[in-house]
Amino acid sequence: MTTPDSLRWVKSSYSNNGGQCIEVATDLVVSRGVVPVRDSKSPAGPVLDFPAGAFSSFVASVKAGEFGAV
């Protein structure tokens, strides 16, 4: 059984450790087709699983600036 503790979590290389980061795990993309996401400040907190295709589209949209400056 896969648990949040057994996944390899990573933060964006653009993260400046300002405390408002998320972590993602790509371990389950191939086997389950999902990308788990969690708040880096609360690693024991909830994990949201996004469909891999939807997460990929979201990241591409962010990179393209479709959401404006944050």
CHARMM-style PDB file with segment names, atoms N, HN, CA, C and O in Angstrom:
ATOM      1  N   MET     1       0.829  -1.188   0.000  1.00  0.00      PROA
ATOM      2  CA  MET     1       0.000   0.000   0.000  1.00  0.00      PROA
ATOM      3  C   MET     1       0.869   1.246   0.000  1.00  0.00      PROA
ATOM      4  O   MET     1       1.829   1.346   0.764  1.00  0.00      PROA
ATOM      5  N   THR     2       0.529   2.184  -0.854  1.00  0.00      PROA
ATOM      6  HN  THR     2      -0.251   2.102  -1.475  1.00  0.00      PROA
ATOM      7  CA  THR     2       1.275   3.435  -0.926  1.00  0.00      PROA
ATOM      8  C   THR     2       0.716   4.418   0.091  1.00  0.00      PROA
ATOM      9  O   THR     2      -0.495   4.624   0.172  1.00  0.00      PROA
ATOM     10  N   THR     3       1.606   5.019   0.863  1.00  0.00      PROA
ATOM     11  HN  THR     3       2.590   4.852   0.797  1.00  0.00      PROA
ATOM     12  CA  THR     3       1.210   6.034   1.835  1.00  0.00      PROA
ATOM     13  C   THR     3       1.966   7.322   1.518  1.00  0.00      PROA
ATOM     14  O   THR     3       2.980   7.276   0.821  1.00  0.00      PROA
ATOM     15  N   PRO     4       1.494   8.483   2.018  1.00  0.00      PROA
ATOM     16  CA  PRO     4       2.230   9.726   1.770  1.00  0.00      PROA
ATOM     17  C   PRO     4       3.683   9.652   2.214  1.00  0.00      PROA
ATOM     18  O   PRO     4       4.551  10.285   1.613  1.00  0.00      PROA
ATOM     19  N   ASP     5       3.952   8.878   3.270  1.00  0.00      PROA
ATOM     20  HN  ASP     5       3.247   8.364   3.758  1.00  0.00      PROA
ATOM     21  CA  ASP     5       5.326   8.761   3.760  1.00  0.00      PROA
ATOM     22  C   ASP     5       6.216   7.967   2.814  1.00  0.00      PROA
ATOM     23  O   ASP     5       7.438   8.112   2.854  1.00  0.00      PROA
ATOM     24  N   SER     6       5.625   7.130   1.963  1.00  0.00      PROA
ATOM     25  HN  SER     6       4.633   7.013   1.930  1.00  0.00      PROA
ATOM     26  CA  SER     6       6.435   6.296   1.076  1.00  0.00      PROA
ATOM     27  C   SER     6       6.705   6.963  -0.270  1.00  0.00      PROA
ATOM     28  O   SER     6       7.413   6.400  -1.105  1.00  0.00      PROA
ATOM     29  N   LEU     7       6.153   8.151  -0.489  1.00  0.00      PROA
ATOM     30  HN  LEU     7       5.578   8.608   0.189  1.00  0.00      PROA
ATOM     31  CA  LEU     7       6.357   8.850  -1.761  1.00  0.00      PROA
ATOM     32  C   LEU     7       7.591   9.746  -1.694  1.00  0.00      PROA
ATOM     33  O   LEU     7       8.032  10.137  -0.613  1.00  0.00      PROA
ATOM     34  N   ARG     8       8.136  10.064  -2.860  1.00  0.00      PROA
ATOM     35  HN  ARG     8       7.778   9.747  -3.738  1.00  0.00      PROA
ATOM     36  CA  ARG     8       9.279  10.994  -2.938  1.00  0.00      PROA
ATOM     37  C   ARG     8       8.721  12.369  -3.292  1.00  0.00      PROA
ATOM     38  O   ARG     8       8.341  12.617  -4.436  1.00  0.00      PROA
ATOM     39  N   TRP     9       8.674  13.258  -2.301  1.00  0.00      PROA
ATOM     40  HN  TRP     9       8.983  13.056  -1.371  1.00  0.00      PROA
ATOM     41  CA  TRP     9       8.095  14.589  -2.450  1.00  0.00      PROA
ATOM     42  C   TRP     9       9.154  15.581  -2.888  1.00  0.00      PROA
ATOM     43  O   TRP     9      10.290  15.533  -2.416  1.00  0.00      PROA
ATOM     44  N   VAL    10       8.784  16.486  -3.794  1.00  0.00      PROA
ATOM     45  HN  VAL    10       7.861  16.525  -4.177  1.00  0.00      PROA
ATOM     46  CA  VAL    10       9.702  17.528  -4.258  1.00  0.00      PROA
ATOM     47  C   VAL    10       8.976  18.865  -4.331  1.00  0.00      PROA
ATOM     48  O   VAL    10       7.768  18.926  -4.558  1.00  0.00      PROA
ATOM     49  N   LYS    11       9.741  19.930  -4.133  1.00  0.00      PROA
ATOM     50  HN  LYS    11      10.722  19.881  -3.948  1.00  0.00      PROA
ATOM     51  CA  LYS    11       9.241  21.295  -4.308  1.00  0.00      PROA
ATOM     52  C   LYS    11       9.790  21.828  -5.613  1.00  0.00      PROA
ATOM     53  O   LYS    11      10.787  21.323  -6.132  1.00  0.00      PROA
ATOM     54  N   SER    12       9.147  22.834  -6.134  1.00  0.00      PROA
ATOM     55  HN  SER    12       8.338  23.244  -5.713  1.00  0.00      PROA
ATOM     56  CA  SER    12       9.613  23.484  -7.347  1.00  0.00      PROA
ATOM     57  C   SER    12      11.008  24.070  -7.142  1.00  0.00      PROA
ATOM     58  O   SER    12      11.335  24.554  -6.058  1.00  0.00      PROA
ATOM     59  N   SER    13      11.811  24.022  -8.175  1.00  0.00      PROA
ATOM     60  HN  SER    13      11.545  23.629  -9.055  1.00  0.00      PROA
ATOM     61  CA  SER    13      13.130  24.657  -8.100  1.00  0.00      PROA
ATOM     62  C   SER    13      12.996  26.172  -8.023  1.00  0.00      PROA
ATOM     63  O   SER    13      13.968  26.858  -7.707  1.00  0.00      PROA
ATOM     64  N   TYR    14      11.819  26.702  -8.303  1.00  0.00      PROA
ATOM     65  HN  TYR    14      11.029  26.144  -8.560  1.00  0.00      PROA
ATOM     66  CA  TYR    14      11.567  28.135  -8.218  1.00  0.00      PROA
ATOM     67  C   TYR    14      11.133  28.551  -6.818  1.00  0.00      PROA
ATOM     68  O   TYR    14      10.975  29.743  -6.552  1.00  0.00      PROA
ATOM     69  N   SER    15      10.941  27.604  -5.934  1.00  0.00      PROA
ATOM     70  HN  SER    15      11.070  26.636  -6.150  1.00  0.00      PROA
ATOM     71  CA  SER    15      10.515  27.895  -4.570  1.00  0.00      PROA
ATOM     72  C   SER    15      11.623  28.637  -3.843  1.00  0.00      PROA
ATOM     73  O   SER    15      12.790  28.249  -3.900  1.00  0.00      PROA
ATOM     74  N   ASN    16      11.243  29.706  -3.160  1.00  0.00      PROA
ATOM     75  HN  ASN    16      10.294  30.021  -3.114  1.00  0.00      PROA
ATOM     76  CA  ASN    16      12.254  30.444  -2.392  1.00  0.00      PROA
ATOM     77  C   ASN    16      12.118  30.161  -0.901  1.00  0.00      PROA
ATOM     78  O   ASN    16      12.636  30.909  -0.071  1.00  0.00      PROA
ATOM     79  N   ASN    17      11.421  29.078  -0.565  1.00  0.00      PROA
ATOM     80  HN  ASN    17      11.001  28.471  -1.238  1.00  0.00      PROA
ATOM     81  CA  ASN    17      11.216  28.662   0.824  1.00  0.00      PROA
ATOM     82  C   ASN    17      10.561  29.749   1.661  1.00  0.00      PROA
ATOM     83  O   ASN    17      10.870  29.893   2.843  1.00  0.00      PROA
ATOM     84  N   GLY    18       9.659  30.517   1.059  1.00  0.00      PROA
ATOM     85  HN  GLY    18       9.407  30.400   0.098  1.00  0.00      PROA
ATOM     86  CA  GLY    18       8.944  31.563   1.764  1.00  0.00      PROA
ATOM     87  C   GLY    18       7.760  31.054   2.558  1.00  0.00      PROA
ATOM     88  O   GLY    18       7.008  31.848   3.123  1.00  0.00      PROA
ATOM     89  N   GLY    19       7.582  29.760   2.612  1.00  0.00      PROA
ATOM     90  HN  GLY    19       8.194  29.115   2.153  1.00  0.00      PROA
ATOM     91  CA  GLY    19       6.524  29.195   3.415  1.00  0.00      PROA
ATOM     92  C   GLY    19       5.209  28.992   2.690  1.00  0.00      PROA
ATOM     93  O   GLY    19       4.257  28.491   3.288  1.00  0.00      PROA
ATOM     94  N   GLN    20       5.122  29.363   1.421  1.00  0.00      PROA
ATOM     95  HN  GLN    20       5.895  29.770   0.935  1.00  0.00      PROA
ATOM     96  CA  GLN    20       3.883  29.191   0.672  1.00  0.00      PROA
ATOM     97  C   GLN    20       4.128  28.246  -0.499  1.00  0.00      PROA
ATOM     98  O   GLN    20       3.914  28.600  -1.659  1.00  0.00      PROA
ATOM     99  N   CYS    21       4.574  27.059  -0.177  1.00  0.00      PROA
ATOM    100  HN  CYS    21       4.749  26.772   0.765  1.00  0.00      PROA
ATOM    101  CA  CYS    21       4.961  26.108  -1.213  1.00  0.00      PROA
ATOM    102  C   CYS    21       4.079  24.867  -1.162  1.00  0.00      PROA
ATOM    103  O   CYS    21       3.484  24.535  -0.137  1.00  0.00      PROA
ATOM    104  N   ILE    22       4.020  24.210  -2.286  1.00  0.00      PROA
ATOM    105  HN  ILE    22       4.504  24.480  -3.119  1.00  0.00      PROA
ATOM    106  CA  ILE    22       3.418  22.889  -2.340  1.00  0.00      PROA
ATOM    107  C   ILE    22       4.503  21.899  -2.711  1.00  0.00      PROA
ATOM    108  O   ILE    22       5.551  22.269  -3.240  1.00  0.00      PROA
ATOM    109  N   GLU    23       4.238  20.653  -2.428  1.00  0.00      PROA
ATOM    110  HN  GLU    23       3.386  20.352  -1.998  1.00  0.00      PROA
ATOM    111  CA  GLU    23       5.124  19.573  -2.836  1.00  0.00      PROA
ATOM    112  C   GLU    23       4.320  18.621  -3.699  1.00  0.00      PROA
ATOM    113  O   GLU    23       3.124  18.427  -3.477  1.00  0.00      PROA
ATOM    114  N   VAL    24       4.971  18.036  -4.672  1.00  0.00      PROA
ATOM    115  HN  VAL    24       5.942  18.194  -4.852  1.00  0.00      PROA
ATOM    116  CA  VAL    24       4.325  17.046  -5.539  1.00  0.00      PROA
ATOM    117  C   VAL    24       5.147  15.769  -5.512  1.00  0.00      PROA
ATOM    118  O   VAL    24       6.347  15.786  -5.238  1.00  0.00      PROA
ATOM    119  N   ALA    25       4.483  14.672  -5.801  1.00  0.00      PROA
ATOM    120  HN  ALA    25       3.508  14.657  -6.024  1.00  0.00      PROA
ATOM    121  CA  ALA    25       5.154  13.377  -5.914  1.00  0.00      PROA
ATOM    122  C   ALA    25       4.764  12.794  -7.271  1.00  0.00      PROA
ATOM    123  O   ALA    25       3.581  12.719  -7.605  1.00  0.00      PROA
ATOM    124  N   THR    26       5.754  12.385  -8.041  1.00  0.00      PROA
ATOM    125  HN  THR    26       6.714  12.445  -7.770  1.00  0.00      PROA
ATOM    126  CA  THR    26       5.468  11.833  -9.365  1.00  0.00      PROA
ATOM    127  C   THR    26       5.478  10.309  -9.373  1.00  0.00      PROA
ATOM    128  O   THR    26       5.340   9.691 -10.429  1.00  0.00      PROA
ATOM    129  N   ASP    27       5.638   9.708  -8.214  1.00  0.00      PROA
ATOM    130  HN  ASP    27       5.750  10.210  -7.356  1.00  0.00      PROA
ATOM    131  CA  ASP    27       5.731   8.250  -8.103  1.00  0.00      PROA
ATOM    132  C   ASP    27       4.519   7.504  -8.674  1.00  0.00      PROA
ATOM    133  O   ASP    27       4.654   6.372  -9.140  1.00  0.00      PROA
ATOM    134  N   LEU    28       3.346   8.125  -8.640  1.00  0.00      PROA
ATOM    135  HN  LEU    28       3.236   9.044  -8.261  1.00  0.00      PROA
ATOM    136  CA  LEU    28       2.110   7.422  -9.002  1.00  0.00      PROA
ATOM    137  C   LEU    28       1.585   7.764 -10.394  1.00  0.00      PROA
ATOM    138  O   LEU    28       0.502   7.316 -10.772  1.00  0.00      PROA
ATOM    139  N   VAL    29       2.341   8.552 -11.161  1.00  0.00      PROA
ATOM    140  HN  VAL    29       3.221   8.915 -10.854  1.00  0.00      PROA
ATOM    141  CA  VAL    29       1.873   8.959 -12.493  1.00  0.00      PROA
ATOM    142  C   VAL    29       1.681   7.739 -13.396  1.00  0.00      PROA
ATOM    143  O   VAL    29       0.629   7.597 -14.021  1.00  0.00      PROA
ATOM    144  N   VAL    30       2.651   6.882 -13.470  1.00  0.00      PROA
ATOM    145  HN  VAL    30       3.505   6.996 -12.963  1.00  0.00      PROA
ATOM    146  CA  VAL    30       2.571   5.729 -14.370  1.00  0.00      PROA
ATOM    147  C   VAL    30       1.606   4.674 -13.844  1.00  0.00      PROA
ATOM    148  O   VAL    30       0.765   4.177 -14.594  1.00  0.00      PROA
ATOM    149  N   SER    31       1.717   4.329 -12.571  1.00  0.00      PROA
ATOM    150  HN  SER    31       2.400   4.733 -11.962  1.00  0.00      PROA
ATOM    151  CA  SER    31       0.918   3.224 -12.040  1.00  0.00      PROA
ATOM    152  C   SER    31      -0.549   3.576 -11.787  1.00  0.00      PROA
ATOM    153  O   SER    31      -1.424   2.724 -11.940  1.00  0.00      PROA
ATOM    154  N   ARG    32      -0.821   4.822 -11.403  1.00  0.00      PROA
ATOM    155  HN  ARG    32      -0.110   5.514 -11.278  1.00  0.00      PROA
ATOM    156  CA  ARG    32      -2.205   5.185 -11.058  1.00  0.00      PROA
ATOM    157  C   ARG    32      -2.741   6.384 -11.824  1.00  0.00      PROA
ATOM    158  O   ARG    32      -3.934   6.679 -11.758  1.00  0.00      PROA
ATOM    159  N   GLY    33      -1.867   7.079 -12.552  1.00  0.00      PROA
ATOM    160  HN  GLY    33      -0.898   6.839 -12.606  1.00  0.00      PROA
ATOM    161  CA  GLY    33      -2.308   8.228 -13.341  1.00  0.00      PROA
ATOM    162  C   GLY    33      -2.663   9.446 -12.526  1.00  0.00      PROA
ATOM    163  O   GLY    33      -3.471  10.268 -12.959  1.00  0.00      PROA
ATOM    164  N   VAL    34      -2.063   9.579 -11.332  1.00  0.00      PROA
ATOM    165  HN  VAL    34      -1.407   8.911 -10.981  1.00  0.00      PROA
ATOM    166  CA  VAL    34      -2.344  10.733 -10.484  1.00  0.00      PROA
ATOM    167  C   VAL    34      -1.053  11.403 -10.017  1.00  0.00      PROA
ATOM    168  O   VAL    34       0.014  10.791  -9.975  1.00  0.00      PROA
ATOM    169  N   VAL    35      -1.191  12.689  -9.664  1.00  0.00      PROA
ATOM    170  HN  VAL    35      -2.058  13.187  -9.698  1.00  0.00      PROA
ATOM    171  CA  VAL    35      -0.093  13.450  -9.075  1.00  0.00      PROA
ATOM    172  C   VAL    35      -0.552  13.899  -7.686  1.00  0.00      PROA
ATOM    173  O   VAL    35      -1.406  14.779  -7.580  1.00  0.00      PROA
ATOM    174  N   PRO    36      -0.004  13.312  -6.623  1.00  0.00      PROA
ATOM    175  CA  PRO    36      -0.336  13.761  -5.276  1.00  0.00      PROA
ATOM    176  C   PRO    36       0.300  15.128  -4.996  1.00  0.00      PROA
ATOM    177  O   PRO    36       1.438  15.390  -5.384  1.00  0.00      PROA
ATOM    178  N   VAL    37      -0.461  15.991  -4.316  1.00  0.00      PROA
ATOM    179  HN  VAL    37      -1.386  15.779  -4.001  1.00  0.00      PROA
ATOM    180  CA  VAL    37      -0.003  17.344  -3.981  1.00  0.00      PROA
ATOM    181  C   VAL    37      -0.314  17.591  -2.514  1.00  0.00      PROA
ATOM    182  O   VAL    37      -1.384  17.225  -2.029  1.00  0.00      PROA
ATOM    183  N   ARG    38       0.633  18.218  -1.800  1.00  0.00      PROA
ATOM    184  HN  ARG    38       1.503  18.516  -2.194  1.00  0.00      PROA
ATOM    185  CA  ARG    38       0.407  18.553  -0.396  1.00  0.00      PROA
ATOM    186  C   ARG    38       1.051  19.891  -0.062  1.00  0.00      PROA
ATOM    187  O   ARG    38       1.891  20.390  -0.811  1.00  0.00      PROA
ATOM    188  N   ASP    39       0.657  20.462   1.056  1.00  0.00      PROA
ATOM    189  HN  ASP    39      -0.025  20.057   1.665  1.00  0.00      PROA
ATOM    190  CA  ASP    39       1.211  21.710   1.563  1.00  0.00      PROA
ATOM    191  C   ASP    39       2.549  21.393   2.222  1.00  0.00      PROA
ATOM    192  O   ASP    39       2.620  20.521   3.088  1.00  0.00      PROA
ATOM    193  N   SER    40       3.596  22.082   1.827  1.00  0.00      PROA
ATOM    194  HN  SER    40       3.539  22.791   1.123  1.00  0.00      PROA
ATOM    195  CA  SER    40       4.924  21.786   2.376  1.00  0.00      PROA
ATOM    196  C   SER    40       5.021  22.117   3.863  1.00  0.00      PROA
ATOM    197  O   SER    40       5.865  21.557   4.563  1.00  0.00      PROA
ATOM    198  N   LYS    41       4.173  23.016   4.355  1.00  0.00      PROA
ATOM    199  HN  LYS    41       3.487  23.471   3.787  1.00  0.00      PROA
ATOM    200  CA  LYS    41       4.190  23.364   5.775  1.00  0.00      PROA
ATOM    201  C   LYS    41       3.510  22.310   6.634  1.00  0.00      PROA
ATOM    202  O   LYS    41       3.687  22.284   7.852  1.00  0.00      PROA
ATOM    203  N   SER    42       2.730  21.439   5.997  1.00  0.00      PROA
ATOM    204  HN  SER    42       2.586  21.461   5.007  1.00  0.00      PROA
ATOM    205  CA  SER    42       1.962  20.443   6.741  1.00  0.00      PROA
ATOM    206  C   SER    42       2.073  19.071   6.074  1.00  0.00      PROA
ATOM    207  O   SER    42       1.088  18.554   5.546  1.00  0.00      PROA
ATOM    208  N   PRO    43       3.267  18.484   6.098  1.00  0.00      PROA
ATOM    209  CA  PRO    43       3.459  17.215   5.402  1.00  0.00      PROA
ATOM    210  C   PRO    43       2.589  16.070   5.920  1.00  0.00      PROA
ATOM    211  O   PRO    43       2.360  15.100   5.197  1.00  0.00      PROA
ATOM    212  N   ALA    44       2.105  16.166   7.144  1.00  0.00      PROA
ATOM    213  HN  ALA    44       2.290  16.954   7.731  1.00  0.00      PROA
ATOM    214  CA  ALA    44       1.227  15.133   7.680  1.00  0.00      PROA
ATOM    215  C   ALA    44      -0.246  15.440   7.387  1.00  0.00      PROA
ATOM    216  O   ALA    44      -1.131  14.656   7.731  1.00  0.00      PROA
ATOM    217  N   GLY    45      -0.496  16.577   6.756  1.00  0.00      PROA
ATOM    218  HN  GLY    45       0.223  17.214   6.477  1.00  0.00      PROA
ATOM    219  CA  GLY    45      -1.862  16.985   6.452  1.00  0.00      PROA
ATOM    220  C   GLY    45      -2.410  16.273   5.237  1.00  0.00      PROA
ATOM    221  O   GLY    45      -1.845  15.286   4.767  1.00  0.00      PROA
ATOM    222  N   PRO    46      -3.528  16.792   4.729  1.00  0.00      PROA
ATOM    223  CA  PRO    46      -4.190  16.128   3.604  1.00  0.00      PROA
ATOM    224  C   PRO    46      -3.352  16.153   2.322  1.00  0.00      PROA
ATOM    225  O   PRO    46      -2.536  17.048   2.102  1.00  0.00      PROA
ATOM    226  N   VAL    47      -3.579  15.158   1.503  1.00  0.00      PROA
ATOM    227  HN  VAL    47      -4.242  14.430   1.681  1.00  0.00      PROA
ATOM    228  CA  VAL    47      -2.942  15.041   0.187  1.00  0.00      PROA
ATOM    229  C   VAL    47      -4.059  15.033  -0.852  1.00  0.00      PROA
ATOM    230  O   VAL    47      -5.021  14.275  -0.732  1.00  0.00      PROA
ATOM    231  N   LEU    48      -3.927  15.875  -1.864  1.00  0.00      PROA
ATOM    232  HN  LEU    48      -3.145  16.491  -1.961  1.00  0.00      PROA
ATOM    233  CA  LEU    48      -4.892  15.898  -2.961  1.00  0.00      PROA
ATOM    234  C   LEU    48      -4.286  15.169  -4.147  1.00  0.00      PROA
ATOM    235  O   LEU    48      -3.147  15.438  -4.528  1.00  0.00      PROA
ATOM    236  N   ASP    49      -5.037  14.252  -4.730  1.00  0.00      PROA
ATOM    237  HN  ASP    49      -5.963  14.033  -4.421  1.00  0.00      PROA
ATOM    238  CA  ASP    49      -4.590  13.526  -5.922  1.00  0.00      PROA
ATOM    239  C   ASP    49      -5.266  14.134  -7.149  1.00  0.00      PROA
ATOM    240  O   ASP    49      -6.493  14.132  -7.259  1.00  0.00      PROA
ATOM    241  N   PHE    50      -4.455  14.654  -8.069  1.00  0.00      PROA
ATOM    242  HN  PHE    50      -3.459  14.655  -7.981  1.00  0.00      PROA
ATOM    243  CA  PHE    50      -4.975  15.230  -9.307  1.00  0.00      PROA
ATOM    244  C   PHE    50      -4.683  14.288 -10.466  1.00  0.00      PROA
ATOM    245  O   PHE    50      -3.613  13.680 -10.508  1.00  0.00      PROA
ATOM    246  N   PRO    51      -5.611  14.156 -11.406  1.00  0.00      PROA
ATOM    247  CA  PRO    51      -5.309  13.368 -12.601  1.00  0.00      PROA
ATOM    248  C   PRO    51      -4.053  13.936 -13.270  1.00  0.00      PROA
ATOM    249  O   PRO    51      -3.907  15.152 -13.389  1.00  0.00      PROA
ATOM    250  N   ALA    52      -3.158  13.060 -13.703  1.00  0.00      PROA
ATOM    251  HN  ALA    52      -3.277  12.072 -13.606  1.00  0.00      PROA
ATOM    252  CA  ALA    52      -1.877  13.495 -14.258  1.00  0.00      PROA
ATOM    253  C   ALA    52      -2.059  14.450 -15.438  1.00  0.00      PROA
ATOM    254  O   ALA    52      -1.329  15.436 -15.540  1.00  0.00      PROA
ATOM    255  N   GLY    53      -3.008  14.185 -16.324  1.00  0.00      PROA
ATOM    256  HN  GLY    53      -3.601  13.384 -16.242  1.00  0.00      PROA
ATOM    257  CA  GLY    53      -3.230  15.060 -17.465  1.00  0.00      PROA
ATOM    258  C   GLY    53      -3.692  16.449 -17.053  1.00  0.00      PROA
ATOM    259  O   GLY    53      -3.255  17.449 -17.623  1.00  0.00      PROA
ATOM    260  N   ALA    54      -4.575  16.513 -16.063  1.00  0.00      PROA
ATOM    261  HN  ALA    54      -4.930  15.701 -15.600  1.00  0.00      PROA
ATOM    262  CA  ALA    54      -5.062  17.799 -15.571  1.00  0.00      PROA
ATOM    263  C   ALA    54      -3.935  18.581 -14.906  1.00  0.00      PROA
ATOM    264  O   ALA    54      -3.823  19.792 -15.096  1.00  0.00      PROA
ATOM    265  N   PHE    55      -3.102  17.897 -14.129  1.00  0.00      PROA
ATOM    266  HN  PHE    55      -3.193  16.913 -13.975  1.00  0.00      PROA
ATOM    267  CA  PHE    55      -1.991  18.582 -13.467  1.00  0.00      PROA
ATOM    268  C   PHE    55      -0.994  19.102 -14.497  1.00  0.00      PROA
ATOM    269  O   PHE    55      -0.473  20.209 -14.362  1.00  0.00      PROA
ATOM    270  N   SER    56      -0.734  18.308 -15.514  1.00  0.00      PROA
ATOM    271  HN  SER    56      -1.157  17.409 -15.624  1.00  0.00      PROA
ATOM    272  CA  SER    56       0.177  18.729 -16.581  1.00  0.00      PROA
ATOM    273  C   SER    56      -0.358  19.967 -17.300  1.00  0.00      PROA
ATOM    274  O   SER    56       0.399  20.890 -17.600  1.00  0.00      PROA
ATOM    275  N   SER    57      -1.655  19.982 -17.573  1.00  0.00      PROA
ATOM    276  HN  SER    57      -2.270  19.232 -17.330  1.00  0.00      PROA
ATOM    277  CA  SER    57      -2.274  21.148 -18.217  1.00  0.00      PROA
ATOM    278  C   SER    57      -2.189  22.380 -17.327  1.00  0.00      PROA
ATOM    279  O   SER    57      -1.930  23.481 -17.812  1.00  0.00      PROA
ATOM    280  N   PHE    58      -2.405  22.200 -16.024  1.00  0.00      PROA
ATOM    281  HN  PHE    58      -2.615  21.305 -15.630  1.00  0.00      PROA
ATOM    282  CA  PHE    58      -2.308  23.304 -15.077  1.00  0.00      PROA
ATOM    283  C   PHE    58      -0.894  23.888 -15.079  1.00  0.00      PROA
ATOM    284  O   PHE    58      -0.731  25.105 -15.157  1.00  0.00      PROA
ATOM    285  N   VAL    59       0.119  23.038 -14.996  1.00  0.00      PROA
ATOM    286  HN  VAL    59      -0.014  22.049 -14.933  1.00  0.00      PROA
ATOM    287  CA  VAL    59       1.504  23.511 -14.981  1.00  0.00      PROA
ATOM    288  C   VAL    59       1.833  24.249 -16.278  1.00  0.00      PROA
ATOM    289  O   VAL    59       2.484  25.294 -16.245  1.00  0.00      PROA
ATOM    290  N   ALA    60       1.395  23.720 -17.410  1.00  0.00      PROA
ATOM    291  HN  ALA    60       0.866  22.872 -17.437  1.00  0.00      PROA
ATOM    292  CA  ALA    60       1.640  24.385 -18.694  1.00  0.00      PROA
ATOM    293  C   ALA    60       0.975  25.759 -18.730  1.00  0.00      PROA
ATOM    294  O   ALA    60       1.551  26.714 -19.252  1.00  0.00      PROA
ATOM    295  N   SER    61      -0.229  25.862 -18.180  1.00  0.00      PROA
ATOM    296  HN  SER    61      -0.696  25.087 -17.755  1.00  0.00      PROA
ATOM    297  CA  SER    61      -0.933  27.145 -18.145  1.00  0.00      PROA
ATOM    298  C   SER    61      -0.224  28.155 -17.257  1.00  0.00      PROA
ATOM    299  O   SER    61      -0.142  29.336 -17.595  1.00  0.00      PROA
ATOM    300  N   VAL    62       0.289  27.692 -16.120  1.00  0.00      PROA
ATOM    301  HN  VAL    62       0.222  26.733 -15.846  1.00  0.00      PROA
ATOM    302  CA  VAL    62       1.047  28.582 -15.238  1.00  0.00      PROA
ATOM    303  C   VAL    62       2.290  29.090 -15.947  1.00  0.00      PROA
ATOM    304  O   VAL    62       2.588  30.283 -15.908  1.00  0.00      PROA
ATOM    305  N   LYS    63       3.023  28.181 -16.602  1.00  0.00      PROA
ATOM    306  HN  LYS    63       2.781  27.211 -16.634  1.00  0.00      PROA
ATOM    307  CA  LYS    63       4.233  28.569 -17.328  1.00  0.00      PROA
ATOM    308  C   LYS    63       3.940  29.541 -18.452  1.00  0.00      PROA
ATOM    309  O   LYS    63       4.769  30.395 -18.768  1.00  0.00      PROA
ATOM    310  N   ALA    64       2.755  29.421 -19.067  1.00  0.00      PROA
ATOM    311  HN  ALA    64       2.081  28.727 -18.810  1.00  0.00      PROA
ATOM    312  CA  ALA    64       2.371  30.303 -20.175  1.00  0.00      PROA
ATOM    313  C   ALA    64       1.846  31.653 -19.667  1.00  0.00      PROA
ATOM    314  O   ALA    64       1.564  32.544 -20.468  1.00  0.00      PROA
ATOM    315  N   GLY    65       1.717  31.809 -18.361  1.00  0.00      PROA
ATOM    316  HN  GLY    65       1.946  31.085 -17.710  1.00  0.00      PROA
ATOM    317  CA  GLY    65       1.245  33.060 -17.794  1.00  0.00      PROA
ATOM    318  C   GLY    65      -0.253  33.267 -17.890  1.00  0.00      PROA
ATOM    319  O   GLY    65      -0.730  34.398 -17.791  1.00  0.00      PROA
ATOM    320  N   GLU    66      -1.000  32.195 -18.081  1.00  0.00      PROA
ATOM    321  HN  GLU    66      -0.612  31.276 -18.161  1.00  0.00      PROA
ATOM    322  CA  GLU    66      -2.439  32.317 -18.258  1.00  0.00      PROA
ATOM    323  C   GLU    66      -3.178  32.747 -16.998  1.00  0.00      PROA
ATOM    324  O   GLU    66      -4.346  33.126 -17.078  1.00  0.00      PROA
ATOM    325  N   PHE    67      -2.535  32.699 -15.845  1.00  0.00      PROA
ATOM    326  HN  PHE    67      -1.586  32.392 -15.780  1.00  0.00      PROA
ATOM    327  CA  PHE    67      -3.191  33.093 -14.608  1.00  0.00      PROA
ATOM    328  C   PHE    67      -2.718  34.453 -14.127  1.00  0.00      PROA
ATOM    329  O   PHE    67      -3.128  34.900 -13.055  1.00  0.00      PROA
ATOM    330  N   GLY    68      -1.874  35.115 -14.882  1.00  0.00      PROA
ATOM    331  HN  GLY    68      -1.541  34.752 -15.753  1.00  0.00      PROA
ATOM    332  CA  GLY    68      -1.349  36.413 -14.498  1.00  0.00      PROA
ATOM    333  C   GLY    68      -0.270  36.274 -13.432  1.00  0.00      PROA
ATOM    334  O   GLY    68       0.138  35.168 -13.075  1.00  0.00      PROA
ATOM    335  N   ALA    69       0.175  37.406 -12.940  1.00  0.00      PROA
ATOM    336  HN  ALA    69      -0.156  38.303 -13.230  1.00  0.00      PROA
ATOM    337  CA  ALA    69       1.211  37.428 -11.909  1.00  0.00      PROA
ATOM    338  C   ALA    69       0.580  37.166 -10.553  1.00  0.00      PROA
ATOM    339  O   ALA    69      -0.526  37.621 -10.262  1.00  0.00      PROA
ATOM    340  N   VAL    70       1.296  36.433  -9.742  1.00  0.00      PROA
ATOM    341  HN  VAL    70       2.195  36.064  -9.978  1.00  0.00      PROA
ATOM    342  CA  VAL    70       0.815  36.163  -8.379  1.00  0.00      PROA
ATOM    343  C   VAL    70       1.789  36.691  -7.365  1.00  0.00      PROA
ATOM    344  OT1 VAL    70       1.560  36.559  -6.163  1.00  0.00      PROA
TER     345      VAL     70
END
